[in-house]
Amino acid sequence: PVADYWPAFAANGKAGVTVRELMRHRAGLSQLNGATRAELMDHRLMEQRLAAA
């Protein structure tokens, strides 16, 4: 699971999401919709949003 490498990612029921699911866009992380280009380029902000999703 991604959470083995990035513990904060386990929030909100994502503890079982595998690296494969994440890389294949099959993790169900739809809360990033509506992000601006500037937000997408902000690495730390995207880490926070992915972990909180």
A tleap script that builds the chain and sets N, CA, C and O, in Angstrom:
source leaprc.protein.ff14SB
mol = sequence {
  NPRO VAL ALA ASP TYR TRP PRO ALA PHE ALA
  ALA ASN GLY LYS ALA GLY VAL THR VAL ARG
  GLU LEU MET ARG HIE ARG ALA GLY LEU SER
  GLN LEU ASN GLY ALA THR ARG ALA GLU LEU
  MET ASP HIE ARG LEU MET GLU GLN ARG LEU
  ALA ALA CALA
}
set mol.1.N position { 0.807 -1.208 0.000 }
set mol.1.CA position { 0.000 0.000 0.000 }
set mol.1.C position { 0.852 1.276 0.000 }
set mol.1.O position { 1.976 1.298 0.501 }
set mol.2.N position { 0.287 2.317 -0.570 }
set mol.2.CA position { 0.960 3.615 -0.609 }
set mol.2.C position { 1.283 4.075 0.813 }
set mol.2.O position { 2.334 4.669 1.052 }
set mol.3.N position { 0.382 3.799 1.751 }
set mol.3.CA position { 0.564 4.253 3.136 }
set mol.3.C position { 1.810 3.666 3.794 }
set mol.3.O position { 2.292 4.220 4.782 }
set mol.4.N position { 2.339 2.572 3.281 }
set mol.4.CA position { 3.591 2.024 3.814 }
set mol.4.C position { 4.745 2.989 3.575 }
set mol.4.O position { 5.695 3.028 4.356 }
set mol.5.N position { 4.666 3.758 2.512 }
set mol.5.CA position { 5.719 4.704 2.135 }
set mol.5.C position { 5.375 6.137 2.534 }
set mol.5.O position { 6.263 6.958 2.761 }
set mol.6.N position { 4.088 6.424 2.616 }
set mol.6.CA position { 3.583 7.773 2.887 }
set mol.6.C position { 2.421 7.647 3.881 }
set mol.6.O position { 1.261 7.627 3.470 }
set mol.7.N position { 2.720 7.561 5.182 }
set mol.7.CA position { 1.691 7.310 6.191 }
set mol.7.C position { 0.494 8.261 6.145 }
set mol.7.O position { -0.631 7.831 6.402 }
set mol.8.N position { 0.701 9.519 5.831 }
set mol.8.CA position { -0.412 10.477 5.790 }
set mol.8.C position { -1.445 10.114 4.727 }
set mol.8.O position { -2.599 10.533 4.824 }
set mol.9.N position { -1.058 9.356 3.733 }
set mol.9.CA position { -1.968 8.966 2.656 }
set mol.9.C position { -3.097 8.058 3.158 }
set mol.9.O position { -4.146 7.962 2.521 }
set mol.10.N position { -2.886 7.402 4.285 }
set mol.10.CA position { -3.879 6.460 4.813 }
set mol.10.C position { -5.164 7.130 5.300 }
set mol.10.O position { -6.143 6.440 5.587 }
set mol.11.N position { -5.177 8.448 5.397 }
set mol.11.CA position { -6.359 9.166 5.895 }
set mol.11.C position { -7.596 8.873 5.056 }
set mol.11.O position { -7.508 8.608 3.857 }
set mol.12.N position { -8.730 8.926 5.706 }
set mol.12.CA position { -10.038 8.801 5.041 }
set mol.12.C position { -10.225 7.497 4.281 }
set mol.12.O position { -10.792 7.484 3.188 }
set mol.13.N position { -9.748 6.402 4.863 }
set mol.13.CA position { -9.998 5.086 4.291 }
set mol.13.C position { -9.112 4.681 3.132 }
set mol.13.O position { -9.450 3.748 2.404 }
set mol.14.N position { -7.983 5.354 2.936 }
set mol.14.CA position { -7.113 5.024 1.805 }
set mol.14.C position { -5.963 4.098 2.190 }
set mol.14.O position { -5.057 3.889 1.383 }
set mol.15.N position { -5.975 3.541 3.395 }
set mol.15.CA position { -4.858 2.722 3.878 }
set mol.15.C position { -4.556 1.537 2.971 }
set mol.15.O position { -3.405 1.110 2.885 }
set mol.16.N position { -5.554 1.003 2.302 }
set mol.16.CA position { -5.353 -0.171 1.462 }
set mol.16.C position { -5.048 0.110 0.001 }
set mol.16.O position { -4.840 -0.827 -0.769 }
set mol.17.N position { -5.017 1.371 -0.401 }
set mol.17.CA position { -4.755 1.717 -1.804 }
set mol.17.C position { -3.321 1.335 -2.157 }
set mol.17.O position { -2.375 1.730 -1.476 }
set mol.18.N position { -3.177 0.572 -3.215 }
set mol.18.CA position { -1.845 0.126 -3.622 }
set mol.18.C position { -1.175 1.145 -4.543 }
set mol.18.O position { -1.827 2.007 -5.133 }
set mol.19.N position { 0.134 1.017 -4.642 }
set mol.19.CA position { 0.889 1.879 -5.554 }
set mol.19.C position { 0.384 1.662 -6.977 }
set mol.19.O position { 0.246 2.617 -7.740 }
set mol.20.N position { 0.111 0.421 -7.331 }
set mol.20.CA position { -0.395 0.107 -8.672 }
set mol.20.C position { -1.710 0.834 -8.945 }
set mol.20.O position { -1.876 1.442 -10.003 }
set mol.21.N position { -2.644 0.774 -7.994 }
set mol.21.CA position { -3.928 1.465 -8.169 }
set mol.21.C position { -3.724 2.970 -8.328 }
set mol.21.O position { -4.363 3.605 -9.167 }
set mol.22.N position { -2.837 3.530 -7.524 }
set mol.22.CA position { -2.584 4.966 -7.599 }
set mol.22.C position { -1.982 5.348 -8.942 }
set mol.22.O position { -2.420 6.316 -9.564 }
set mol.23.N position { -0.988 4.604 -9.393 }
set mol.23.CA position { -0.308 4.926 -10.646 }
set mol.23.C position { -1.190 4.696 -11.869 }
set mol.23.O position { -0.986 5.320 -12.910 }
set mol.24.N position { -2.162 3.809 -11.746 }
set mol.24.CA position { -3.086 3.540 -12.855 }
set mol.24.C position { -4.350 4.390 -12.769 }
set mol.24.O position { -5.305 4.177 -13.517 }
set mol.25.N position { -4.347 5.344 -11.862 }
set mol.25.CA position { -5.497 6.243 -11.676 }
set mol.25.C position { -6.758 5.456 -11.341 }
set mol.25.O position { -7.838 5.766 -11.844 }
set mol.26.N position { -6.623 4.446 -10.497 }
set mol.26.CA position { -7.749 3.612 -10.089 }
set mol.26.C position { -7.994 3.684 -8.583 }
set mol.26.O position { -8.659 2.819 -8.014 }
set mol.27.N position { -7.457 4.714 -7.947 }
set mol.27.CA position { -7.580 4.845 -6.497 }
set mol.27.C position { -8.846 5.594 -6.077 }
set mol.27.O position { -9.151 5.657 -4.886 }
set mol.28.N position { -9.577 6.154 -7.019 }
set mol.28.CA position { -10.812 6.858 -6.704 }
set mol.28.C position { -10.617 8.238 -6.099 }
set mol.28.O position { -11.461 8.707 -5.335 }
set mol.29.N position { -9.526 8.884 -6.429 }
set mol.29.CA position { -9.240 10.216 -5.883 }
set mol.29.C position { -9.812 11.291 -6.796 }
set mol.29.O position { -9.094 11.884 -7.601 }
set mol.30.N position { -11.094 11.533 -6.665 }
set mol.30.CA position { -11.758 12.500 -7.542 }
set mol.30.C position { -11.806 13.904 -6.957 }
set mol.30.O position { -12.252 14.830 -7.634 }
set mol.31.N position { -11.363 14.087 -5.730 }
set mol.31.CA position { -11.468 15.393 -5.084 }
set mol.31.C position { -10.469 16.409 -5.614 }
set mol.31.O position { -10.480 17.557 -5.170 }
set mol.32.N position { -9.621 16.032 -6.533 }
set mol.32.CA position { -8.679 16.984 -7.105 }
set mol.32.C position { -9.280 17.721 -8.292 }
set mol.32.O position { -8.632 18.590 -8.875 }
set mol.33.N position { -10.503 17.386 -8.652 }
set mol.33.CA position { -11.171 18.094 -9.740 }
set mol.33.C position { -11.261 19.573 -9.402 }
set mol.33.O position { -11.502 19.947 -8.254 }
set mol.34.N position { -11.067 20.398 -10.399 }
set mol.34.CA position { -11.180 21.828 -10.205 }
set mol.34.C position { -9.901 22.506 -9.762 }
set mol.34.O position { -9.896 23.714 -9.523 }
set mol.35.N position { -8.812 21.753 -9.648 }
set mol.35.CA position { -7.535 22.365 -9.266 }
set mol.35.C position { -7.037 23.247 -10.407 }
set mol.35.O position { -7.139 22.889 -11.580 }
set mol.36.N position { -6.508 24.385 -10.046 }
set mol.36.CA position { -5.956 25.283 -11.060 }
set mol.36.C position { -4.589 24.779 -11.512 }
set mol.36.O position { -3.993 23.920 -10.862 }
set mol.37.N position { -4.103 25.305 -12.607 }
set mol.37.CA position { -2.777 24.927 -13.100 }
set mol.37.C position { -1.709 25.241 -12.045 }
set mol.37.O position { -0.800 24.445 -11.810 }
set mol.38.N position { -1.834 26.401 -11.422 }
set mol.38.CA position { -0.864 26.790 -10.386 }
set mol.38.C position { -0.897 25.814 -9.214 }
set mol.38.O position { 0.147 25.456 -8.669 }
set mol.39.N position { -2.099 25.386 -8.827 }
set mol.39.CA position { -2.217 24.415 -7.737 }
set mol.39.C position { -1.608 23.079 -8.132 }
set mol.39.O position { -0.920 22.454 -7.325 }
set mol.40.N position { -1.847 22.636 -9.348 }
set mol.40.CA position { -1.289 21.367 -9.809 }
set mol.40.C position { 0.236 21.378 -9.816 }
set mol.40.O position { 0.867 20.335 -9.651 }
set mol.41.N position { 0.820 22.545 -10.005 }
set mol.41.CA position { 2.280 22.666 -10.042 }
set mol.41.C position { 2.898 22.846 -8.651 }
set mol.41.O position { 4.120 22.838 -8.507 }
set mol.42.N position { 2.063 23.006 -7.642 }
set mol.42.CA position { 2.537 23.193 -6.271 }
set mol.42.C position { 2.650 21.822 -5.602 }
set mol.42.O position { 1.658 21.277 -5.119 }
set mol.43.N position { 3.848 21.277 -5.579 }
set mol.43.CA position { 4.096 19.922 -5.089 }
set mol.43.C position { 3.584 19.714 -3.662 }
set mol.43.O position { 2.912 18.720 -3.388 }
set mol.44.N position { 3.887 20.617 -2.775 }
set mol.44.CA position { 3.464 20.458 -1.379 }
set mol.44.C position { 1.942 20.532 -1.230 }
set mol.44.O position { 1.357 19.777 -0.454 }
set mol.45.N position { 1.316 21.422 -1.955 }
set mol.45.CA position { -0.141 21.521 -1.910 }
set mol.45.C position { -0.776 20.234 -2.420 }
set mol.45.O position { -1.731 19.740 -1.822 }
set mol.46.N position { -0.264 19.688 -3.508 }
set mol.46.CA position { -0.813 18.446 -4.055 }
set mol.46.C position { -0.606 17.278 -3.100 }
set mol.46.O position { -1.480 16.418 -2.994 }
set mol.47.N position { 0.521 17.224 -2.405 }
set mol.47.CA position { 0.730 16.192 -1.380 }
set mol.47.C position { -0.356 16.286 -0.315 }
set mol.47.O position { -0.947 15.279 0.074 }
set mol.48.N position { -0.612 17.507 0.151 }
set mol.48.CA position { -1.627 17.717 1.180 }
set mol.48.C position { -3.010 17.320 0.685 }
set mol.48.O position { -3.763 16.662 1.403 }
set mol.49.N position { -3.343 17.715 -0.530 }
set mol.49.CA position { -4.681 17.417 -1.065 }
set mol.49.C position { -4.864 15.928 -1.319 }
set mol.49.O position { -5.941 15.388 -1.067 }
set mol.50.N position { -3.828 15.257 -1.815 }
set mol.50.CA position { -3.918 13.812 -2.033 }
set mol.50.C position { -4.049 13.069 -0.711 }
set mol.50.O position { -4.848 12.140 -0.596 }
set mol.51.N position { -3.276 13.470 0.278 }
set mol.51.CA position { -3.351 12.816 1.583 }
set mol.51.C position { -4.724 13.012 2.220 }
set mol.51.O position { -5.242 12.100 2.865 }
set mol.52.N position { -5.309 14.180 2.047 }
set mol.52.CA position { -6.605 14.487 2.658 }
set mol.52.C position { -7.795 13.940 1.875 }
set mol.52.O position { -8.899 13.856 2.413 }
set mol.53.N position { -7.591 13.574 0.639 }
set mol.53.CA position { -8.695 13.122 -0.233 }
set mol.53.C position { -9.359 11.872 0.303 }
set mol.53.O position { -10.300 11.363 -0.306 }
savepdb mol mol.pdb
quit
